[in-house]
């Protein structure tokens, strides 16, 4: 959303909770939110692993055969 979305984000997720909670609780909250962002990515990597492995093996094969330059 660009600059238009950053100000409401700051007020809703940074300024208001930051003024209402203690530093230790804010750290726990930020760690929990980061886990919430990382978990779907880790699951996506796990389920796409066979496809990524095939692409990697194909790239190595083409590199070793000389069909692909570095």
PDB file of N, CA, C and O in Angstrom:
ATOM      1  N   UNK A   1       0.818  -1.197   0.000  1.00  0.00           N
ATOM      2  CA  UNK A   1       0.000   0.000   0.000  1.00  0.00           C
ATOM      3  C   UNK A   1       0.860   1.258   0.000  1.00  0.00           C
ATOM      4  O   UNK A   1       0.332   2.365  -0.103  1.00  0.00           O
ATOM      5  N   UNK A   2       2.181   1.102   0.114  1.00  0.00           N
ATOM      6  CA  UNK A   2       3.065   2.252   0.040  1.00  0.00           C
ATOM      7  C   UNK A   2       2.986   3.151   1.259  1.00  0.00           C
ATOM      8  O   UNK A   2       2.697   2.697   2.366  1.00  0.00           O
ATOM      9  N   UNK A   3       3.245   4.418   1.043  1.00  0.00           N
ATOM     10  CA  UNK A   3       3.239   5.393   2.142  1.00  0.00           C
ATOM     11  C   UNK A   3       1.860   5.552   2.765  1.00  0.00           C
ATOM     12  O   UNK A   3       1.732   5.821   3.959  1.00  0.00           O
ATOM     13  N   UNK A   4       0.838   5.384   1.947  1.00  0.00           N
ATOM     14  CA  UNK A   4      -0.523   5.545   2.454  1.00  0.00           C
ATOM     15  C   UNK A   4      -0.851   4.503   3.526  1.00  0.00           C
ATOM     16  O   UNK A   4      -1.596   4.789   4.463  1.00  0.00           O
ATOM     17  N   UNK A   5      -0.302   3.306   3.391  1.00  0.00           N
ATOM     18  CA  UNK A   5      -0.588   2.256   4.360  1.00  0.00           C
ATOM     19  C   UNK A   5       0.377   2.208   5.529  1.00  0.00           C
ATOM     20  O   UNK A   5       0.099   1.554   6.534  1.00  0.00           O
ATOM     21  N   UNK A   6       1.512   2.893   5.414  1.00  0.00           N
ATOM     22  CA  UNK A   6       2.501   2.781   6.483  1.00  0.00           C
ATOM     23  C   UNK A   6       2.115   3.558   7.744  1.00  0.00           C
ATOM     24  O   UNK A   6       2.427   3.119   8.851  1.00  0.00           O
ATOM     25  N   UNK A   7       1.453   4.684   7.600  1.00  0.00           N
ATOM     26  CA  UNK A   7       1.080   5.450   8.801  1.00  0.00           C
ATOM     27  C   UNK A   7       0.048   4.713   9.648  1.00  0.00           C
ATOM     28  O   UNK A   7       0.232   4.615  10.861  1.00  0.00           O
ATOM     29  N   UNK A   8      -1.040   4.187   9.059  1.00  0.00           N
ATOM     30  CA  UNK A   8      -1.966   3.411   9.899  1.00  0.00           C
ATOM     31  C   UNK A   8      -1.301   2.191  10.531  1.00  0.00           C
ATOM     32  O   UNK A   8      -1.608   1.837  11.669  1.00  0.00           O
ATOM     33  N   UNK A   9      -0.385   1.542   9.793  1.00  0.00           N
ATOM     34  CA  UNK A   9       0.334   0.396  10.345  1.00  0.00           C
ATOM     35  C   UNK A   9       1.124   0.817  11.574  1.00  0.00           C
ATOM     36  O   UNK A   9       1.078   0.148  12.607  1.00  0.00           O
ATOM     37  N   UNK A  10       1.837   1.909  11.466  1.00  0.00           N
ATOM     38  CA  UNK A  10       2.634   2.382  12.614  1.00  0.00           C
ATOM     39  C   UNK A  10       1.761   2.654  13.828  1.00  0.00           C
ATOM     40  O   UNK A  10       2.110   2.271  14.945  1.00  0.00           O
ATOM     41  N   UNK A  11       0.648   3.301  13.619  1.00  0.00           N
ATOM     42  CA  UNK A  11      -0.218   3.630  14.756  1.00  0.00           C
ATOM     43  C   UNK A  11      -0.860   2.388  15.354  1.00  0.00           C
ATOM     44  O   UNK A  11      -0.942   2.253  16.575  1.00  0.00           O
ATOM     45  N   UNK A  12      -1.313   1.487  14.503  1.00  0.00           N
ATOM     46  CA  UNK A  12      -2.041   0.317  15.002  1.00  0.00           C
ATOM     47  C   UNK A  12      -1.111  -0.703  15.639  1.00  0.00           C
ATOM     48  O   UNK A  12      -1.430  -1.249  16.695  1.00  0.00           O
ATOM     49  N   UNK A  13       0.045  -0.972  15.013  1.00  0.00           N
ATOM     50  CA  UNK A  13       0.898  -2.067  15.474  1.00  0.00           C
ATOM     51  C   UNK A  13       2.155  -1.643  16.208  1.00  0.00           C
ATOM     52  O   UNK A  13       2.822  -2.485  16.808  1.00  0.00           O
ATOM     53  N   UNK A  14       2.496  -0.372  16.179  1.00  0.00           N
ATOM     54  CA  UNK A  14       3.728   0.055  16.844  1.00  0.00           C
ATOM     55  C   UNK A  14       3.445   1.020  17.985  1.00  0.00           C
ATOM     56  O   UNK A  14       3.802   0.745  19.131  1.00  0.00           O
ATOM     57  N   UNK A  15       2.817   2.134  17.689  1.00  0.00           N
ATOM     58  CA  UNK A  15       2.642   3.181  18.693  1.00  0.00           C
ATOM     59  C   UNK A  15       1.669   2.755  19.781  1.00  0.00           C
ATOM     60  O   UNK A  15       1.994   2.846  20.965  1.00  0.00           O
ATOM     61  N   UNK A  16       0.497   2.297  19.410  1.00  0.00           N
ATOM     62  CA  UNK A  16      -0.499   1.956  20.426  1.00  0.00           C
ATOM     63  C   UNK A  16      -0.066   0.788  21.304  1.00  0.00           C
ATOM     64  O   UNK A  16      -0.053   0.943  22.525  1.00  0.00           O
ATOM     65  N   UNK A  17       0.292  -0.384  20.748  1.00  0.00           N
ATOM     66  CA  UNK A  17       0.723  -1.465  21.644  1.00  0.00           C
ATOM     67  C   UNK A  17       2.010  -1.136  22.391  1.00  0.00           C
ATOM     68  O   UNK A  17       2.187  -1.545  23.538  1.00  0.00           O
ATOM     69  N   UNK A  18       2.909  -0.396  21.741  1.00  0.00           N
ATOM     70  CA  UNK A  18       4.163  -0.044  22.400  1.00  0.00           C
ATOM     71  C   UNK A  18       3.962   0.811  23.625  1.00  0.00           C
ATOM     72  O   UNK A  18       4.760   0.751  24.560  1.00  0.00           O
ATOM     73  N   UNK A  19       2.913   1.606  23.639  1.00  0.00           N
ATOM     74  CA  UNK A  19       2.658   2.451  24.804  1.00  0.00           C
ATOM     75  C   UNK A  19       1.834   1.733  25.862  1.00  0.00           C
ATOM     76  O   UNK A  19       1.696   2.235  26.978  1.00  0.00           O
ATOM     77  N   UNK A  20       1.290   0.578  25.535  1.00  0.00           N
ATOM     78  CA  UNK A  20       0.409  -0.128  26.455  1.00  0.00           C
ATOM     79  C   UNK A  20       1.058  -1.323  27.157  1.00  0.00           C
ATOM     80  O   UNK A  20       0.559  -1.762  28.194  1.00  0.00           O
ATOM     81  N   UNK A  21       2.138  -1.850  26.627  1.00  0.00           N
ATOM     82  CA  UNK A  21       2.721  -3.069  27.188  1.00  0.00           C
ATOM     83  C   UNK A  21       4.147  -2.818  27.653  1.00  0.00           C
ATOM     84  O   UNK A  21       4.787  -1.843  27.258  1.00  0.00           O
ATOM     85  N   UNK A  22       4.624  -3.710  28.491  1.00  0.00           N
ATOM     86  CA  UNK A  22       5.997  -3.627  28.980  1.00  0.00           C
ATOM     87  C   UNK A  22       6.953  -4.141  27.900  1.00  0.00           C
ATOM     88  O   UNK A  22       6.531  -4.831  26.972  1.00  0.00           O
ATOM     89  N   UNK A  23       8.230  -3.807  28.022  1.00  0.00           N
ATOM     90  CA  UNK A  23       9.217  -4.161  26.998  1.00  0.00           C
ATOM     91  C   UNK A  23       9.334  -5.668  26.816  1.00  0.00           C
ATOM     92  O   UNK A  23       9.448  -6.139  25.684  1.00  0.00           O
ATOM     93  N   UNK A  24       9.309  -6.431  27.896  1.00  0.00           N
ATOM     94  CA  UNK A  24       9.405  -7.887  27.795  1.00  0.00           C
ATOM     95  C   UNK A  24       8.237  -8.485  27.040  1.00  0.00           C
ATOM     96  O   UNK A  24       8.419  -9.392  26.228  1.00  0.00           O
ATOM     97  N   UNK A  25       7.045  -7.989  27.300  1.00  0.00           N
ATOM     98  CA  UNK A  25       5.865  -8.486  26.604  1.00  0.00           C
ATOM     99  C   UNK A  25       5.889  -8.093  25.130  1.00  0.00           C
ATOM    100  O   UNK A  25       5.445  -8.861  24.276  1.00  0.00           O
ATOM    101  N   UNK A  26       6.405  -6.900  24.824  1.00  0.00           N
ATOM    102  CA  UNK A  26       6.496  -6.472  23.430  1.00  0.00           C
ATOM    103  C   UNK A  26       7.473  -7.355  22.666  1.00  0.00           C
ATOM    104  O   UNK A  26       7.256  -7.655  21.492  1.00  0.00           O
ATOM    105  N   UNK A  27       8.546  -7.770  23.327  1.00  0.00           N
ATOM    106  CA  UNK A  27       9.515  -8.655  22.685  1.00  0.00           C
ATOM    107  C   UNK A  27       8.891 -10.020  22.402  1.00  0.00           C
ATOM    108  O   UNK A  27       9.086 -10.581  21.324  1.00  0.00           O
ATOM    109  N   UNK A  28       8.160 -10.541  23.343  1.00  0.00           N
ATOM    110  CA  UNK A  28       7.481 -11.822  23.145  1.00  0.00           C
ATOM    111  C   UNK A  28       6.454 -11.719  22.022  1.00  0.00           C
ATOM    112  O   UNK A  28       6.329 -12.630  21.204  1.00  0.00           O
ATOM    113  N   UNK A  29       5.726 -10.618  21.986  1.00  0.00           N
ATOM    114  CA  UNK A  29       4.745 -10.414  20.931  1.00  0.00           C
ATOM    115  C   UNK A  29       5.416 -10.341  19.568  1.00  0.00           C
ATOM    116  O   UNK A  29       4.925 -10.936  18.609  1.00  0.00           O
ATOM    117  N   UNK A  30       6.533  -9.621  19.465  1.00  0.00           N
ATOM    118  CA  UNK A  30       7.207  -9.514  18.170  1.00  0.00           C
ATOM    119  C   UNK A  30       7.779 -10.857  17.742  1.00  0.00           C
ATOM    120  O   UNK A  30       7.738 -11.181  16.555  1.00  0.00           O
ATOM    121  N   UNK A  31       8.309 -11.646  18.668  1.00  0.00           N
ATOM    122  CA  UNK A  31       8.799 -12.981  18.330  1.00  0.00           C
ATOM    123  C   UNK A  31       7.669 -13.871  17.837  1.00  0.00           C
ATOM    124  O   UNK A  31       7.843 -14.626  16.880  1.00  0.00           O
ATOM    125  N   UNK A  32       6.524 -13.790  18.477  1.00  0.00           N
ATOM    126  CA  UNK A  32       5.367 -14.582  18.074  1.00  0.00           C
ATOM    127  C   UNK A  32       4.884 -14.179  16.687  1.00  0.00           C
ATOM    128  O   UNK A  32       4.536 -15.038  15.877  1.00  0.00           O
ATOM    129  N   UNK A  33       4.860 -12.892  16.410  1.00  0.00           N
ATOM    130  CA  UNK A  33       4.437 -12.430  15.092  1.00  0.00           C
ATOM    131  C   UNK A  33       5.428 -12.848  14.015  1.00  0.00           C
ATOM    132  O   UNK A  33       5.017 -13.185  12.905  1.00  0.00           O
ATOM    133  N   UNK A  34       6.715 -12.835  14.315  1.00  0.00           N
ATOM    134  CA  UNK A  34       7.712 -13.297  13.352  1.00  0.00           C
ATOM    135  C   UNK A  34       7.564 -14.791  13.083  1.00  0.00           C
ATOM    136  O   UNK A  34       7.742 -15.235  11.949  1.00  0.00           O
ATOM    137  N   UNK A  35       7.245 -15.563  14.104  1.00  0.00           N
ATOM    138  CA  UNK A  35       6.980 -16.985  13.903  1.00  0.00           C
ATOM    139  C   UNK A  35       5.771 -17.166  12.992  1.00  0.00           C
ATOM    140  O   UNK A  35       5.761 -18.044  12.129  1.00  0.00           O
ATOM    141  N   UNK A  36       4.759 -16.335  13.189  1.00  0.00           N
ATOM    142  CA  UNK A  36       3.577 -16.406  12.334  1.00  0.00           C
ATOM    143  C   UNK A  36       3.893 -16.101  10.881  1.00  0.00           C
ATOM    144  O   UNK A  36       3.227 -16.618   9.985  1.00  0.00           O
ATOM    145  N   UNK A  37       4.891 -15.275  10.634  1.00  0.00           N
ATOM    146  CA  UNK A  37       5.313 -14.991   9.266  1.00  0.00           C
ATOM    147  C   UNK A  37       6.200 -16.097   8.707  1.00  0.00           C
ATOM    148  O   UNK A  37       6.116 -16.415   7.520  1.00  0.00           O
ATOM    149  N   UNK A  38       7.039 -16.680   9.539  1.00  0.00           N
ATOM    150  CA  UNK A  38       7.999 -17.675   9.070  1.00  0.00           C
ATOM    151  C   UNK A  38       7.365 -19.041   8.843  1.00  0.00           C
ATOM    152  O   UNK A  38       7.772 -19.756   7.927  1.00  0.00           O
ATOM    153  N   UNK A  39       6.396 -19.414   9.639  1.00  0.00           N
ATOM    154  CA  UNK A  39       5.821 -20.755   9.554  1.00  0.00           C
ATOM    155  C   UNK A  39       5.231 -21.077   8.184  1.00  0.00           C
ATOM    156  O   UNK A  39       5.523 -22.154   7.665  1.00  0.00           O
ATOM    157  N   UNK A  40       4.425 -20.225   7.567  1.00  0.00           N
ATOM    158  CA  UNK A  40       3.927 -20.552   6.229  1.00  0.00           C
ATOM    159  C   UNK A  40       5.043 -20.680   5.193  1.00  0.00           C
ATOM    160  O   UNK A  40       4.936 -21.485   4.268  1.00  0.00           O
ATOM    161  N   UNK A  41       6.117 -19.891   5.340  1.00  0.00           N
ATOM    162  CA  UNK A  41       7.234 -19.995   4.418  1.00  0.00           C
ATOM    163  C   UNK A  41       7.958 -21.330   4.567  1.00  0.00           C
ATOM    164  O   UNK A  41       8.338 -21.943   3.569  1.00  0.00           O
ATOM    165  N   UNK A  42       8.151 -21.778   5.791  1.00  0.00           N
ATOM    166  CA  UNK A  42       8.813 -23.059   6.018  1.00  0.00           C
ATOM    167  C   UNK A  42       7.951 -24.195   5.466  1.00  0.00           C
ATOM    168  O   UNK A  42       8.475 -25.125   4.854  1.00  0.00           O
ATOM    169  N   UNK A  43       6.647 -24.128   5.676  1.00  0.00           N
ATOM    170  CA  UNK A  43       5.763 -25.155   5.120  1.00  0.00           C
ATOM    171  C   UNK A  43       5.801 -25.144   3.594  1.00  0.00           C
ATOM    172  O   UNK A  43       5.810 -26.204   2.969  1.00  0.00           O
ATOM    173  N   UNK A  44       5.824 -23.968   2.997  1.00  0.00           N
ATOM    174  CA  UNK A  44       5.914 -23.871   1.538  1.00  0.00           C
ATOM    175  C   UNK A  44       7.203 -24.467   1.020  1.00  0.00           C
ATOM    176  O   UNK A  44       7.195 -25.177   0.014  1.00  0.00           O
ATOM    177  N   UNK A  45       8.313 -24.194   1.689  1.00  0.00           N
ATOM    178  CA  UNK A  45       9.584 -24.779   1.288  1.00  0.00           C
ATOM    179  C   UNK A  45       9.560 -26.294   1.400  1.00  0.00           C
ATOM    180  O   UNK A  45      10.095 -26.993   0.540  1.00  0.00           O
ATOM    181  N   UNK A  46       8.949 -26.796   2.445  1.00  0.00           N
ATOM    182  CA  UNK A  46       8.878 -28.244   2.634  1.00  0.00           C
ATOM    183  C   UNK A  46       8.091 -28.912   1.506  1.00  0.00           C
ATOM    184  O   UNK A  46       8.515 -29.938   0.974  1.00  0.00           O
ATOM    185  N   UNK A  47       6.946 -28.332   1.144  1.00  0.00           N
ATOM    186  CA  UNK A  47       6.117 -28.949   0.121  1.00  0.00           C
ATOM    187  C   UNK A  47       6.672 -28.744  -1.288  1.00  0.00           C
ATOM    188  O   UNK A  47       6.368 -29.530  -2.185  1.00  0.00           O
ATOM    189  N   UNK A  48       7.479 -27.704  -1.500  1.00  0.00           N
ATOM    190  CA  UNK A  48       8.078 -27.461  -2.812  1.00  0.00           C
ATOM    191  C   UNK A  48       9.463 -28.088  -2.956  1.00  0.00           C
ATOM    192  O   UNK A  48      10.087 -27.960  -4.010  1.00  0.00           O
ATOM    193  N   UNK A  49       9.951 -28.761  -1.921  1.00  0.00           N
ATOM    194  CA  UNK A  49      11.286 -29.317  -1.937  1.00  0.00           C
ATOM    195  C   UNK A  49      11.544 -30.251  -3.131  1.00  0.00           C
ATOM    196  O   UNK A  49      12.604 -30.137  -3.747  1.00  0.00           O
ATOM    197  N   UNK A  50      10.642 -31.156  -3.485  1.00  0.00           N
ATOM    198  CA  UNK A  50      10.918 -32.018  -4.640  1.00  0.00           C
ATOM    199  C   UNK A  50      11.075 -31.225  -5.945  1.00  0.00           C
ATOM    200  O   UNK A  50      11.938 -31.548  -6.761  1.00  0.00           O
ATOM    201  N   UNK A  51      10.271 -30.218  -6.141  1.00  0.00           N
ATOM    202  CA  UNK A  51      10.370 -29.412  -7.353  1.00  0.00           C
ATOM    203  C   UNK A  51      11.675 -28.610  -7.380  1.00  0.00           C
ATOM    204  O   UNK A  51      12.315 -28.497  -8.425  1.00  0.00           O
ATOM    205  N   UNK A  52      12.062 -28.064  -6.248  1.00  0.00           N
ATOM    206  CA  UNK A  52      13.317 -27.318  -6.163  1.00  0.00           C
ATOM    207  C   UNK A  52      14.494 -28.256  -6.402  1.00  0.00           C
ATOM    208  O   UNK A  52      15.452 -27.883  -7.079  1.00  0.00           O
ATOM    209  N   UNK A  53      14.434 -29.452  -5.861  1.00  0.00           N
ATOM    210  CA  UNK A  53      15.508 -30.433  -6.055  1.00  0.00           C
ATOM    211  C   UNK A  53      15.649 -30.791  -7.534  1.00  0.00           C
ATOM    212  O   UNK A  53      16.766 -30.889  -8.043  1.00  0.00           O
ATOM    213  N   UNK A  54      14.515 -30.990  -8.234  1.00  0.00           N
ATOM    214  CA  UNK A  54      14.566 -31.297  -9.668  1.00  0.00           C
ATOM    215  C   UNK A  54      15.185 -30.142 -10.447  1.00  0.00           C
ATOM    216  O   UNK A  54      16.002 -30.370 -11.339  1.00  0.00           O
ATOM    217  N   UNK A  55      14.813 -28.916 -10.125  1.00  0.00           N
ATOM    218  CA  UNK A  55      15.372 -27.754 -10.810  1.00  0.00           C
ATOM    219  C   UNK A  55      16.869 -27.627 -10.536  1.00  0.00           C
ATOM    220  O   UNK A  55      17.639 -27.301 -11.439  1.00  0.00           O
ATOM    221  N   UNK A  56      17.276 -27.879  -9.314  1.00  0.00           N
ATOM    222  CA  UNK A  56      18.701 -27.825  -8.965  1.00  0.00           C
ATOM    223  C   UNK A  56      19.498 -28.867  -9.731  1.00  0.00           C
ATOM    224  O   UNK A  56      20.552 -28.566 -10.291  1.00  0.00           O
ATOM    225  N   UNK A  57      18.989 -30.097  -9.752  1.00  0.00           N
ATOM    226  CA  UNK A  57      19.685 -31.161 -10.468  1.00  0.00           C
ATOM    227  C   UNK A  57      19.768 -30.866 -11.961  1.00  0.00           C
ATOM    228  O   UNK A  57      20.786 -31.152 -12.590  1.00  0.00           O
ATOM    229  N   UNK A  58      18.712 -30.298 -12.534  1.00  0.00           N
ATOM    230  CA  UNK A  58      18.722 -29.940 -13.949  1.00  0.00           C
ATOM    231  C   UNK A  58      19.755 -28.854 -14.226  1.00  0.00           C
ATOM    232  O   UNK A  58      20.470 -28.918 -15.226  1.00  0.00           O
ATOM    233  N   UNK A  59      19.836 -27.860 -13.349  1.00  0.00           N
ATOM    234  CA  UNK A  59      20.826 -26.796 -13.520  1.00  0.00           C
ATOM    235  C   UNK A  59      22.247 -27.334 -13.432  1.00  0.00           C
ATOM    236  O   UNK A  59      23.102 -26.947 -14.229  1.00  0.00           O
ATOM    237  N   UNK A  60      22.514 -28.221 -12.474  1.00  0.00           N
ATOM    238  CA  UNK A  60      23.847 -28.811 -12.358  1.00  0.00           C
ATOM    239  C   UNK A  60      24.186 -29.631 -13.602  1.00  0.00           C
ATOM    240  O   UNK A  60      25.312 -29.584 -14.099  1.00  0.00           O
ATOM    241  N   UNK A  61      23.200 -30.384 -14.099  1.00  0.00           N
ATOM    242  CA  UNK A  61      23.434 -31.203 -15.282  1.00  0.00           C
ATOM    243  C   UNK A  61      23.775 -30.316 -16.477  1.00  0.00           C
ATOM    244  O   UNK A  61      24.723 -30.610 -17.205  1.00  0.00           O
ATOM    245  N   UNK A  62      23.024 -29.237 -16.693  1.00  0.00           N
ATOM    246  CA  UNK A  62      23.290 -28.330 -17.811  1.00  0.00           C
ATOM    247  C   UNK A  62      24.620 -27.598 -17.637  1.00  0.00           C
ATOM    248  O   UNK A  62      25.315 -27.345 -18.622  1.00  0.00           O
ATOM    249  N   UNK A  63      24.987 -27.252 -16.398  1.00  0.00           N
ATOM    250  CA  UNK A  63      26.249 -26.566 -16.152  1.00  0.00           C
ATOM    251  C   UNK A  63      27.428 -27.486 -16.457  1.00  0.00           C
ATOM    252  O   UNK A  63      28.401 -27.064 -17.080  1.00  0.00           O
ATOM    253  N   UNK A  64      27.343 -28.734 -16.020  1.00  0.00           N
ATOM    254  CA  UNK A  64      28.438 -29.690 -16.249  1.00  0.00           C
ATOM    255  C   UNK A  64      28.558 -30.076 -17.717  1.00  0.00           C
ATOM    256  O   UNK A  64      29.658 -30.364 -18.189  1.00  0.00           O
ATOM    257  N   UNK A  65      27.449 -30.085 -18.444  1.00  0.00           N
ATOM    258  CA  UNK A  65      27.511 -30.459 -19.855  1.00  0.00           C
ATOM    259  C   UNK A  65      27.976 -29.301 -20.731  1.00  0.00           C
ATOM    260  O   UNK A  65      28.282 -29.512 -21.905  1.00  0.00           O
ATOM    261  N   UNK A  66      28.035 -28.106 -20.204  1.00  0.00           N
ATOM    262  CA  UNK A  66      28.477 -26.946 -20.979  1.00  0.00           C
ATOM    263  C   UNK A  66      27.350 -26.223 -21.669  1.00  0.00           C
ATOM    264  O   UNK A  66      27.604 -25.256 -22.387  1.00  0.00           O
ATOM    265  N   UNK A  67      26.111 -26.647 -21.486  1.00  0.00           N
ATOM    266  CA  UNK A  67      24.980 -25.990 -22.117  1.00  0.00           C
ATOM    267  C   UNK A  67      24.643 -24.663 -21.453  1.00  0.00           C
ATOM    268  O   UNK A  67      23.896 -23.856 -22.007  1.00  0.00           O
ATOM    269  N   UNK A  68      25.195 -24.441 -20.268  1.00  0.00           N
ATOM    270  CA  UNK A  68      24.911 -23.206 -19.534  1.00  0.00           C
ATOM    271  C   UNK A  68      26.247 -22.592 -19.115  1.00  0.00           C
ATOM    272  O   UNK A  68      27.093 -23.265 -18.528  1.00  0.00           O
ATOM    273  N   UNK A  69      26.424 -21.307 -19.424  1.00  0.00           N
ATOM    274  CA  UNK A  69      27.642 -20.613 -19.018  1.00  0.00           C
ATOM    275  C   UNK A  69      27.431 -19.922 -17.685  1.00  0.00           C
ATOM    276  O   UNK A  69      26.324 -19.510 -17.339  1.00  0.00           O
ATOM    277  N   UNK A  70      28.514 -19.809 -16.957  1.00  0.00           N
ATOM    278  CA  UNK A  70      28.456 -19.145 -15.661  1.00  0.00           C
ATOM    279  C   UNK A  70      28.635 -17.660 -15.827  1.00  0.00           C
ATOM    280  O   UNK A  70      28.617 -16.922 -14.841  1.00  0.00           O
TER     281      UNK A  70
END
